[in-house]
Amino acid sequence: MAGFIIFLLVLLVFVIIYQIGKSSELASIIRGEEYVKLKTNRTIASLFVVFFILGIYGIWKCNEYFKGMMLPVAACKTGERYDSMFMVTLAVTGVVFFATQAVLFWFAFKYQSSEKRKSSYFFSHSNSLEVIWTTIPAIAMTILVAIGLRNWFEVTAPAPANAMVVEIVGKQFNWLVRYPGKDNELGVRDFRKINDANNVLGLDWSDPHNADDIISATGEMHLVVNRPVKLLIGSRDVIHDVGLPHFRLKMDAVPGISSTLSFTPTITTAEMKTKTGNPDFVYEIACDQLCGSGHYSMRGTIIVETQEEYDAWMAKQPTYYSNNKPTEVKPVAGNTTEKAEPKATEKAMIN
């Protein structure tokens, strides 16, 4: 019954709209179509101006309302330059947008059809105008692209010699983070050796550099403030994307391809908690590429700390090799391999 009543109400609305249309048509015949047309033109032209003013006011209010939702200050020098580039781009495009829209709506009002203006002025083309409105945007776009390329080359350029190296690998659906050990060099990986039970990154145990590598499967990355970092980015399965919004950086993680990002954190996590007034603040690692049904849960965090805090944290971390104790081979110097020595508990079980 309720559905039938709703159907009747919808039908009634359509009937009313139809009757209003018929009434307007009859009124235009009685008053004269030309009179109604001119009056309608004046109304629409005035509404154009009103809509423009309300639209600009709405943009301003939205900016005020959402200002608190913007990201906090950039946490690296590269991020500061990206913010500067964004503001320049916003200023240039904002001025062009406001100017073109103001002219558009003003022309609709000023050159409306009236008793004095029965036809429009025919203007085919102007070489001078075409040169102006082609050259100026081209120069502006070239400058903006040049600024963008400068920033891009900076984050993809070779990292400084004193940069710490951290590898981050995406997998469905979490991040794996690997640090070099005391030898300060990451060991060789082989995707054919990947085993979720005890070798999540496919470390080649015949490479001695893998013996002291540290792997975090929790998605938490530790970095040192004011020290350059080189991120080695990869993927174990599908295309992911390392998104670092607080550092204004992102880079695809592509299977079979190792890409890099370089930057220098300038604000510790503790300092950012004070700046934002949020005691639970963390730097986020987001996956900015749809990577499957669990994409929503693929989130990591970054802890930016002092060198002393980082060293203290690193000293507590066990090597991935010692945690997993692969029994087939163990890393040794050179290119040879040997059987790993069984643990005491394993010897007892054998005996």
C-alpha positions in Angstrom: 0.0 0.0 0.0 2.8 2.4 0.9 4.5 1.7 -2.5 1.2 2.5 -4.3 0.8 5.8 -2.5 4.4 6.8 -3.3 3.7 6.0 -7.0 0.7 8.2 -7.0 2.6 11.1 -5.4 5.4 10.8 -8.0 2.7 10.7 -10.7 1.1 13.8 -9.2 4.4 15.7 -9.2 4.8 15.0 -12.9 1.3 16.1 -13.6 1.9 19.4 -11.7 5.2 20.0 -13.6 3.4 19.4 -16.9 0.6 21.8 -16.0 3.1 24.5 -15.0 4.7 24.1 -18.4 1.4 24.4 -20.2 0.5 27.4 -18.2 3.8 29.1 -19.0 3.3 28.3 -22.7 -0.2 29.9 -22.6 1.1 32.9 -20.7 3.7 33.5 -23.4 1.1 33.4 -26.1 -1.1 35.9 -24.2 1.7 38.3 -23.3 3.7 37.8 -26.5 6.5 35.4 -27.1 9.1 38.1 -27.6 8.3 39.8 -24.3 8.5 36.5 -22.4 11.8 35.6 -24.2 13.4 38.9 -23.2 12.3 38.7 -19.6 13.6 35.1 -19.4 16.9 36.2 -20.8 17.2 39.0 -18.2 16.4 36.6 -15.4 18.9 33.9 -16.6 21.6 36.5 -17.1 21.1 37.9 -13.6 21.2 34.4 -12.2 24.5 33.8 -13.9 26.1 36.6 -11.9 24.4 35.5 -8.7 25.7 31.9 -9.2 29.2 33.2 -9.9 29.3 35.2 -6.6 27.8 32.3 -4.6 30.2 29.9 -6.2 33.3 31.9 -5.3 31.9 32.4 -1.8 31.3 28.6 -1.5 34.9 27.9 -2.6 36.2 30.3 0.0 34.1 28.7 2.8 35.1 25.2 1.8 38.7 26.2 2.0 38.1 27.6 5.5 36.2 24.5 6.6 38.7 21.9 5.3 41.8 23.9 6.3 42.1 21.8 9.4 42.1 18.6 7.4 45.2 19.5 5.5 48.5 17.7 6.1 50.8 19.1 8.7 54.1 20.8 7.9 56.3 18.8 5.5 58.7 16.6 7.5 61.6 16.9 5.0 63.3 19.6 2.9 62.1 17.9 -0.3 58.5 18.0 1.0 58.9 21.7 1.7 59.9 22.3 -1.9 56.9 20.2 -3.1 54.6 22.3 -0.9 56.2 25.5 -2.4 55.6 24.1 -5.9 52.0 23.2 -5.1 51.3 26.8 -3.8 52.9 28.3 -7.0 50.8 26.0 -9.2 47.7 26.8 -7.1 48.3 30.5 -7.4 48.8 30.4 -11.2 45.8 28.2 -11.9 43.7 30.0 -9.4 44.2 33.4 -11.0 43.5 31.9 -14.4 40.4 30.1 -13.1 39.0 33.2 -11.5 39.7 35.5 -14.5 38.2 33.2 -17.1 35.1 32.4 -15.0 34.6 36.0 -14.2 34.8 36.9 -17.9 32.5 34.0 -18.8 29.7 34.9 -16.4 30.1 38.7 -17.0 29.8 38.2 -20.8 26.6 36.1 -20.3 25.1 39.0 -18.4 26.4 42.0 -20.4 25.7 40.5 -23.9 22.3 39.0 -23.2 19.7 39.3 -25.9 17.7 42.6 -25.7 15.6 45.0 -27.7 18.7 46.8 -28.8 20.7 43.7 -29.6 19.0 41.3 -32.0 22.1 39.4 -33.3 25.6 38.4 -32.2 28.7 39.9 -33.6 30.6 37.5 -35.9 34.3 37.3 -35.2 36.2 34.6 -37.1 39.7 34.7 -35.7 42.6 36.9 -34.7 46.2 35.8 -35.2 47.4 38.2 -32.5 45.0 36.8 -29.9 45.8 33.2 -30.8 49.5 33.9 -30.4 48.9 35.5 -27.0 46.6 32.8 -25.6 48.9 30.1 -26.8 52.3 31.6 -25.9 51.5 32.7 -22.4 50.0 29.4 -21.2 52.9 27.5 -22.9 55.5 29.6 -21.0 53.6 29.2 -17.7 53.3 25.4 -18.1 57.0 25.1 -19.1 58.0 26.9 -15.9 55.7 24.7 -13.8 57.0 21.5 -15.4 60.6 22.6 -15.0 60.0 23.2 -11.2 58.4 19.7 -11.0 61.3 18.0 -12.9 63.8 19.7 -10.6 62.1 18.3 -7.5 61.6 14.9 -9.2 65.3 14.6 -10.1 66.2 15.5 -6.5 64.3 12.6 -4.9 65.5 10.1 -7.6 69.1 11.2 -7.8 71.9 9.1 -6.2 71.7 9.4 -2.4 74.6 11.0 -0.5 77.5 8.8 0.6 76.4 8.9 4.3 72.8 8.0 3.6 71.3 5.0 5.5 69.9 2.3 3.2 66.5 0.8 4.0 64.6 -1.6 1.8 60.8 -1.7 1.7 59.0 -4.5 -0.1 55.2 -4.7 -0.7 53.3 -7.9 -0.5 49.6 -8.6 -0.2 48.8 -7.1 2.2 51.6 -5.6 4.3 55.0 -4.0 4.1 58.3 -5.8 4.7 61.2 -3.5 5.8 64.8 -4.7 5.7 67.9 -3.0 7.3 71.5 -3.8 6.7 73.4 -5.0 9.7 76.8 -4.1 11.0 78.4 -4.6 7.6 76.1 -1.8 6.4 75.3 -3.7 3.2 72.1 -5.6 2.2 72.5 -9.1 1.0 71.4 -10.6 -2.3 67.7 -11.6 -2.7 66.3 -14.3 -5.0 62.6 -14.5 -5.5 62.8 -18.2 -6.1 63.9 -18.6 -2.5 60.8 -16.8 -1.0 59.2 -18.8 1.7 56.6 -17.3 4.0 57.6 -19.7 6.8 61.2 -18.6 7.2 62.4 -16.5 4.2 59.8 -13.8 3.4 62.1 -11.9 1.1 64.0 -14.8 -0.5 67.4 -14.0 1.1 70.2 -15.9 -0.5 71.9 -17.5 2.5 75.1 -18.1 0.5 75.7 -14.4 0.6 77.5 -13.5 3.9 75.9 -10.0 3.8 72.6 -11.6 4.6 73.8 -12.9 7.9 73.2 -9.7 9.8 70.3 -8.2 7.9 67.2 -7.3 10.0 63.7 -7.7 8.6 60.5 -6.2 10.1 57.3 -7.7 9.0 55.2 -5.3 11.1 55.4 -2.5 8.5 57.2 -0.2 10.9 60.2 1.7 9.6 62.8 3.5 11.8 64.7 6.5 10.4 67.2 9.0 11.8 66.3 12.6 11.9 68.5 14.9 9.7 70.2 11.9 8.1 69.7 11.1 4.4 67.9 7.9 3.7 67.8 5.9 0.5 64.7 3.7 0.1 65.0 0.6 -2.1 61.5 -0.1 -3.2 60.2 -3.4 -4.6 57.2 -5.8 -4.6 56.8 -9.5 -4.0 53.6 -10.0 -6.0 51.5 -7.2 -7.6 52.1 -3.5 -8.1 52.0 -1.6 -4.9 52.9 2.0 -4.2 54.9 3.5 -1.3 53.1 6.6 -0.4 54.7 8.9 2.2 52.2 11.8 2.6 54.0 13.6 5.4 57.2 13.6 3.3 55.2 14.4 0.1 56.7 11.4 -1.7 55.4 8.3 -3.5 56.9 5.7 -5.7 55.4 2.5 -7.3 56.6 -0.8 -6.0 56.8 -3.0 -9.1 57.6 -6.8 -9.1 61.0 -7.5 -10.6 62.1 -3.8 -10.6 63.9 -2.0 -7.8 63.2 1.7 -7.7 64.6 4.3 -5.2 63.6 7.4 -3.3 66.0 9.7 -1.4 65.1 12.2 1.3 66.2 13.6 4.6 63.7 13.6 7.6 63.8 16.9 9.5 61.2 16.4 12.2 61.1 13.5 14.7 57.9 11.7 15.5 58.0 13.2 19.0 58.4 16.7 17.7 55.5 16.2 15.2 53.3 15.0 18.1 53.9 18.4 19.7 53.3 20.3 16.5 50.1 18.6 15.7 48.8 18.3 19.3 48.2 14.6 18.6 49.9 12.3 21.1 49.1 9.3 18.9 50.6 10.9 15.7 52.6 8.6 13.4 54.1 9.0 10.0 52.2 6.8 7.6 53.2 4.5 4.9 50.2 4.2 2.6 49.7 1.9 -0.4 48.6 4.4 -3.1 47.9 1.7 -5.7 44.8 -0.6 -5.6 46.4 -4.0 -5.0 43.6 -6.4 -4.2 40.8 -7.1 -1.7 42.9 -6.3 1.3 44.3 -3.0 0.0 42.5 -1.1 2.7 44.6 -2.8 5.4 48.0 -2.2 3.8 49.3 0.5 6.1 52.7 1.0 7.6 54.3 3.5 9.9 57.6 5.4 10.2 59.3 6.3 13.4 61.7 9.3 13.0 64.1 9.5 15.9 67.5 10.6 17.0 70.7 8.7 16.2 71.0 7.6 19.8 67.4 6.3 19.9 67.9 4.5 16.6 71.1 2.8 17.7 69.4 1.7 20.9 66.5 0.3 19.0 68.7 -1.4 16.4 70.8 -3.0 19.2 67.7 -4.9 20.4 66.8 -6.3 17.0 67.7 -9.9 16.2 69.0 -10.7 12.7 66.6 -12.4 10.4 69.0 -15.3 10.1 69.2 -15.9 13.9 65.4 -15.7 14.1 64.8 -18.3 11.5 67.9 -20.6 11.7 67.7 -22.0 8.2 69.2 -25.5 8.5 70.1 -26.0 4.9 72.9 -23.6 4.6 74.4 -20.7 6.5 76.2 -17.6 5.2 80.0 -18.0 5.0 82.7 -15.9 3.5 83.3 -16.3 -0.2 81.0 -18.1 -2.6 80.9 -21.5 -0.9 78.2 -22.8 1.4 78.1 -25.3 4.2 75.5 -27.0 6.3 74.2 -25.0 9.2 75.1 -26.4 12.7 72.0 -27.8 14.4 70.7 -26.1 17.5 71.2 -27.8 20.9 67.6 -28.8 21.0 67.9 -30.3 17.6 71.0 -32.3 18.6 69.0 -33.7 21.6 66.2 -34.8 19.4 68.6 -36.5 17.0 70.4 -38.3 19.8 
